[in-house]
């Protein structure tokens, strides 16, 4: 008895994804990453794919993983993804026909799972493998209610071939496309005209940071603190730093949620506010460096600079972004 139990446990542990042999026969099992070792998800191989997708219209909830870098895909999402690329047209049709943004996002998560072959690689890395799933996600960048989420999924494993799609969406979108603007920083495009490395002699001044207003909710308090910091930078008039667009009067937070201590070096503040990585898209504060020094600006100015720069690039430069293969990753 003990040996049979041990064999079953071992089979489940190594199914990422794979086949686990049980007393009732063979069934496909994938492994959901969670705090404490994860859990096995048994794929529903009985329900037809259209019926599985229709379950996204139910009041589904993400499964708690207790780690913000692991997405808690539902059992149905894993079962849909098990159908692979054959599920993509049905998922795209579902997104176009359902009225619920939440349910649309559920289908987007299925596309992402198909792309990563239902394999969660680690804390700060994953391997997106399906070109068809990638194309499906890119095709949805024009949808205002999904764009931010899709960008957050794409930048978990950025491909160089995403770049033309991001610029196309940036051109068609509105002035406040902060997520699109910041996403391009993640791709490490050569000579991108925003958020360049800050020269060592700029932004070295230290400012006092105003305390958080605890009577406000967290996001309001963090946004107000960032606005006040920018206001103090403007009042200090540091060498080689200019502030445009009345930045300190607008909303500054994006996916970046961070408060600051009592003292702060200006260059560190800018670096932290504009950081884009595997898990976050930064904030609505941007900067650029040119012959006049460093300029802090809002999203419309950053967007305008990016579009002018991209339109000025020669075909030979753009050609590097055409290879649509996983090996052409940016990072």
N, C-alpha and C positions, 0 to 999 in steps of 0.2 A: 504493500500500500504506500509506504513512504517513498519508495523509488518511483512509483507512478506519479505521485504528487510533485516530486522534485523535477521529474522530466517535463511535466506540464508547465511548471513555473519557469524553467529554463527556456522552454519554447516561446513563452510569452515575452520574456525579457529580451530575447533577441529578435523579436518581430518588429522591425522599424523601417519600412513595413515588411510583411512576410506572411508565411503560413504557419499557423500553430496547430499542432495535432491535439485533439481532445477526444474524450471518450465517445462523443456524439458524431465524430467525423472530422473532416478538415474544414476550417473556416479561416478567412483572412483576418488578421489582427494587426493593428498599428499601435504605436506607443505615443501617448500624449505626455509631453513634458510638463511636469508639475513639481512643486517643492516636495522634497521627501522621496524622490525617485521616479515619480510619474505613475501613470495608470494605463492599462491596456484598453483599447477600444475595439470592439468586435464589429467588423463591417457588416452592414445589412446587405446580404446578397440575394434576398428574396424580393424586396420591394422594387418595382420598376423605377428606372431613373426619373421619368417625369413626375412620378408620385413623390419620390424623395425630394426633388426640387420644390414641389408644391408645399412641402412642410416648412419651407422658409417663410411662408405666409403666417405660420403660427407664431405665438409669442415666445420665441426662442431666447435663450440667454447664454452668454459665453460661460464656459466652465472656468471656475476659479483656478488659476495656476499659482497664485501667491508670488509671482515674479512678473514685473511689468514688461520684461523683454520677451516673455512667452505669451503668445496669443492663445486664448482658451477656446479653440475651435470645438464646435459641438459634435456629437456622434454622427448626426446627419450630414454635417459638412464633410467629415472624413469618409462617410459612405458614398457621398456624391463624388468626391475627389478620386475615389477608388476606380471610377469609370474612366479616368484619364481624360485625354483631349476630346473624346467623343461627347463629353458633357458640355464643352465650351459653347457650341451654338445654342443649346437649350438654356444655359445660364444667361447668355447675352439677351436672348428673347425674354427671359423672365425679368431681367433688369429693365428692359424697355417697356414691359407691360404692367408691372406692379406699381402701385402708387406710393407704397411705404418706403421711405428712405432707409429705415432699419433693415427691411427685407432685402432691398437692393444691396446693402452692404454685406448682408449674409452671403449673397451670391458672389460678391467681389471676393470675400474670404475664401469661397470655394475655388475661384479661379486662382487665387494665390496658393492654396493647398495643392492644386494640380501642378502649378509651376514648380513647387519645391518637392514634388513627389511625396507629399505628406511626411517629410522628414524634417524635424526641427533640429538644426545642427548645433546650436549653442547660444551663448548669451549675446554675442555681438557679431554673429556671422551666420549666414544661411546660404545655401546654394540653389539658386533659381535655375531650373534646367529646361523648361518647356518654352520654345520660341512662340508656339501658338498661344499659350496662356499669357505670355508677355505681350503679344500683339493685342490680345483681347483687353488687357488692362490699359494699354496705351490708348486704345480706341475710345475708352470711357473718360479720358482726361478732359473732354469737352463738357462733361456733365458737372454743373456747378455743385450739386449736392454730394458728389462723390469724389471730387478732385483731390481734396486734402488727404482723404484716406488712401486713395490710390497712390499718391506720391509717397506717403509714409511707407507703403508696402514696397514700392519700387526701389527706394533708396536703401532698403535693407540689404540689397545686393545690386548695386548700380551697374548697368550695362552702358557702354559708350553709345550704343545705338538708341538709347532713350533720348539723347540730347536733342535731336531735331524735333521729336514729338513734344518735348517740353517747351522748346522755343515756339513751335506752332501754337500750342495752347496758350502760351504767354501773350502772343500777338493777338489771338482772338479774344482773350479774357479782358477783364476790367482792369482799372488802374491799381486796385488793391490786391493783386495776386501775390501776396507775400510768400505763400507756400511754394509757388512755382519759382519765384525769384531765388529763394533760399535753396531749393532743391538742386539748382545748377551748381552751387558751391560744392555740394557733395561729390560731384562728378570730376572734380579736379581738372577742369578744362583749362588748358594753357592760356594765360593772359586774359582771363575773365576780368571784366572791368569793375568788379565790386568785391569787397571783402578780401582784398589782397593781404599778404603778410604786412604787418605794421612795422615800419622802420624803427630801429632801436631807439632813436632820439625823438620820437613823437609819442605824446601821451604819457609821459613819465611823471606828470604831476599827480599828487595825491589829494583827494577831496574827502570831506566828511560826509558820511552817508546818513540821510534822515532815517529815523526809526520807522518801522512799519506801523500803520494805523490799525491797531488791533480791533477797533470797532467796525471795520469794514470786513467783508468776506475775503478769503485768501487771494483770489485773483484780482479783486479791486485794490487790495492793499499792495500787492506786488507790482501792479501796473502803476499805481501812484508813486511808489518808491522809485521806480525806474524813471518816471517822468521828472521827479524832483532831482534825481541824479543828473539827468541831461540838462535841466535848468541850472544846476550849480556849475556844470562844465561850461555852459554858455556865459555865466556870470564871471567865471574865472578867466575867460579869454586865453586859453593856453596857446602856446606858440604852435603855428602850423595846423591848427584845428579850426574848422568852420562848421557851423550848424545851420542847415537849411530846413525849410518846410515846416517850421513851428513844430518840430518833432515832439517836444515835451507836452504838447497839448492833445496828442492823439493816443490811440490805443497802441501799446508797445508789445504786450505779451502775445505770443503765438502758441507754439507747443512747448516753448521754453518756460519752465516754472521754477523760478529761483529768486530768493531774496539775498540781500547783501549785508555784510557786517558793518562795523562802525567807520572804517576807513577803506579807501579803495583807490588803486592806481587806475587812471583813466584807460590806459591801453588794456588792462585786465578786464575792466568793465565791458569794453567793446568786444573783446575776444569772447567773453562768456555770453554776452547777449546775442552774438551772431553765430555761435557754435552750431554746426549741423553735423549730425552723426547718425549711426545706425538706428537710433531710437527717437531722435527729435529733430524738428525742422527749424529750430531757432525762434527768432522773434520778429516783430515788425520794425525793428530798428536795423538800419543798414549803414554802411559807410563805403567810401571809395577813396582811392589814393591817386592823385595826379600831380602835375608839376606845381600845383599850388599848395600841396600838403594833403591832409586828411579831411574829408568832408563827411559829417554825419547827416544822414538823410532819411526820408520816409520811403515807403514802398514805391509810390508812383515815380519818383526820381530814379530809383534803382532799376525799375522795370524799363524806363525809357533808355537808360544807358545800355542795358543788356541788349535790347532790341536793335539799337543803332549799331552796336558792336557786331552783332550777329549778321545783320544785313550787309555789313561792310566786308565780311569774310569771303575769300576767294573759294571757288569750287574745290580746289586742291586741299584746302584746310578742312572743308566740310566732309570730304570723302572719308576721312578717318572714322566718322561716326556711322558709316553705312553698314559695316559688317555686323549682321544680326546673328550673333552666336555667343554662347555663354563664355567662350574663351576671351571675348572682347570686353571683359569687365573693366570698370574704371579703377577699382580698388582691389 
